[in-house]
Amino acid sequence: MKRLQDYSAAELARFEEAAKEEYKAYQDKGLSLNMARGKPSPEQLDLSDPLYDLTREQVGVKAEDGTDCRNYGLLCGLNETRRLFGEIIGAAPENVIVCGCSSLNIMFDYVSQGCTHGVGGGTPWLFEKDRKMLALVPGYDRHFSVAEYFGFQLVNVPMTPTGPDMDLLEELVKDPSVKGMFCVPKYSNPDGVTFSDETVRRLAAMKTGADDFRVSCDLAYVVHDLYGEASDRLANVFDFARQYGTEDRFIAVASTSKITFAGAGVSAVAASDRNIAEIKKRMTVQIIGHDKINQLKHAYFYHTLKDIRAQMSRHATFLRPKFETVLRVLDEELSGLDIARWSKPKGGYFISLDVTTGSAKYVEELCRNCGVTLTPVGATFPYGKDPDDRNIRLAPSFPSVEEIELAAKIIAASVRLAACRALKNN
Ligand SMILES: Cc1ncc(COP(=O)(O)O)c(C=O)c1O
């Protein structure tokens, strides 16, 4: 297929006319479709209803060690849940603290702690007037929001197919005012990239200007594979960190938000002995104990990583056709024209679509006027600003396959129209 930029003026006019007609036909349907919601569908939530329906008789009240889960105690969580998260994250159970329902909450609290009390014996980050964090872009808006909330200046580091641009990152971390970064090393939000072993190694090996530089490894999608054994594999960051003596650099978090119930599951943090001790010291002041009954209920169904993987393959039966529908439509409608690129993730919750530079907002507007809601363009960058106005995050998990097919066709028609406009303007 010929690239759009190689079309003659007459060919381009015909191409644009066809895209306009198609777009108009969709517009006449008066649709209302949403590709912005990165959350499980109702069918996926149904998978965990047995958890919802558990009774006291089934679960009992006691944890493995005899603790009555209805009462205070076990700040770090049930042994069985710590073991499970240890397996999910790849850490020893003693280095895991099981918390409430949200891993984002854990990350927020950790940054907050760094700001007010410092980490690793360092000066409180708030005392650093020019404090910075690295922002892997495109990335997860809530990570950026946490950093922005605490007054960090965000410095963009572009993502590549193997993780962040490590050459640039290694340079930037030499600045002692760069205090940390968030990352989603498996099935990143939004491009679905899994960091290569070499990227993980370099993150552990690199020299940082700040001794209290911290990487929050957000393992939100660590078991969220779409293709079982054929899916991506992530190296264990703590194994590399031990090799380089940088265990204190990493804080890993995960949750069951997209395994069981979003916002009503269980989350956990894993870190080095020293970091766990520091977090525990703060947590002791913050809370007497998290929701152990929910942990007990989760432990009733999920003993090992194998049980979790079985659940995730049930999720994948719903998610796979949705991802494949988007990818098929984009392929049929856009490939070869050289007007868009998109990720083909083997897991996670998103597909990242890059359109012609300067066109993403226009694509969003065209979609909106045709009844398709997209994640606001810019949301995948700090301060809501995509400097190239190029990236669009597609979230196919929630709508039905039929809705996704239609939405993807409208998105593709909009991308074609926007590309025509960009070509004509240049
Ligand atoms: C990368 C990432 N991290 C964290 C979260 C939120 O996780 P939790 O529900 O555990 O707070 C999400 C939710 O979409 C996410 O995409």
The ligand as an SDF file (V2000), in Angstrom:
LIG
                    3D

 16 16  0  0  0  0  0  0  0  0999 V2000
   -0.7080    1.7600   36.0270 C   0  0  0  0  0  0  0  0  0  0  0  0
   -1.7610    1.7740   37.0720 C   0  0  0  0  0  0  0  0  0  0  0  0
   -1.4090    1.7970   38.3620 N   0  0  0  0  0  0  0  0  0  0  0  0
   -2.3210    1.8200   39.3450 C   0  0  0  0  0  0  0  0  0  0  0  0
   -3.6660    1.8290   39.0600 C   0  0  0  0  0  0  0  0  0  0  0  0
   -4.6220    1.8740   40.1960 C   0  0  0  0  0  0  0  0  0  0  0  0
   -4.4170    0.7540   40.9880 O   0  0  0  0  0  0  0  0  0  0  0  0
   -5.1380    0.5710   42.3920 P   0  0  0  0  0  0  0  0  0  0  0  0
   -6.5700    0.2760   42.1190 O   0  0  0  0  0  0  0  0  0  0  0  0
   -4.4220   -0.5870   43.0010 O   0  0  0  0  0  0  0  0  0  0  0  0
   -4.9550    1.8230   43.1640 O   0  0  0  0  0  0  0  0  0  0  0  0
   -4.0860    1.7970   37.7240 C   0  0  0  0  0  0  0  0  0  0  0  0
   -5.5180    1.8480   37.4060 C   0  0  0  0  0  0  0  0  0  0  0  0
   -5.9410    2.0130   36.3240 O   0  0  0  0  0  0  0  0  0  0  0  0
   -3.1140    1.7770   36.7030 C   0  0  0  0  0  0  0  0  0  0  0  0
   -3.4410    1.7660   35.4140 O   0  0  0  0  0  0  0  0  0  0  0  0
  1  2  1  0
  2  3  1  0
  2 15  2  0
  3  4  2  0
  4  5  1  0
  5  6  1  0
  5 12  2  0
  6  7  1  0
  7  8  1  0
  8  9  2  0
  8 10  1  0
  8 11  1  0
 12 13  1  0
 12 15  1  0
 13 14  2  0
 15 16  1  0
M  END
$$$$
